[in-house]
Amino acid sequence: MDYQFVKDIEGRVRVQMSMDHEVIGQWFNEEVNADSALLDAVVTGATQVKGTELQWQHVGREYTIALSDDEVMIQANLLAISVDELDEGMSYYDQESLAFCGFEDFFALVDAYRQFSGQ
């Protein structure tokens, strides 16, 4: 999982992610930039679920993050809308709306984000 941090013209930190992980960058850009306490809540949630069978979830304005024992899932809330009837041979494209990664990789990204943004 490759990533890069940049600051936009207004000084906000923007996260650019590698392919298949774009939604993680969007989660940082949309949800974390709007709520700086969210990262603290996610870290607290991670300590609650690590080594257990519990799960933790936060539903944001645009994206939902879910933590299990060893995996982080981020998905666009639009995916919660069921698409019951698609034409034959058609499928719903969700590659830029859903991503999974391991705990270690995700929390290394969180630490790097905090360091870059000065949090």
Secondary structure, 3 states (H helix, E strand, C coil): CCEEEEECCCCCEEEEECCCCHHHHHHHHHHHCCCCCHHHHHHHHHHHHCCCCCCEEEECCCEEEEECCCEEEEEEHHHHCCCCCCCCCCCCCCCCCEEEEEHHHHHHHHHHHHHHHCC
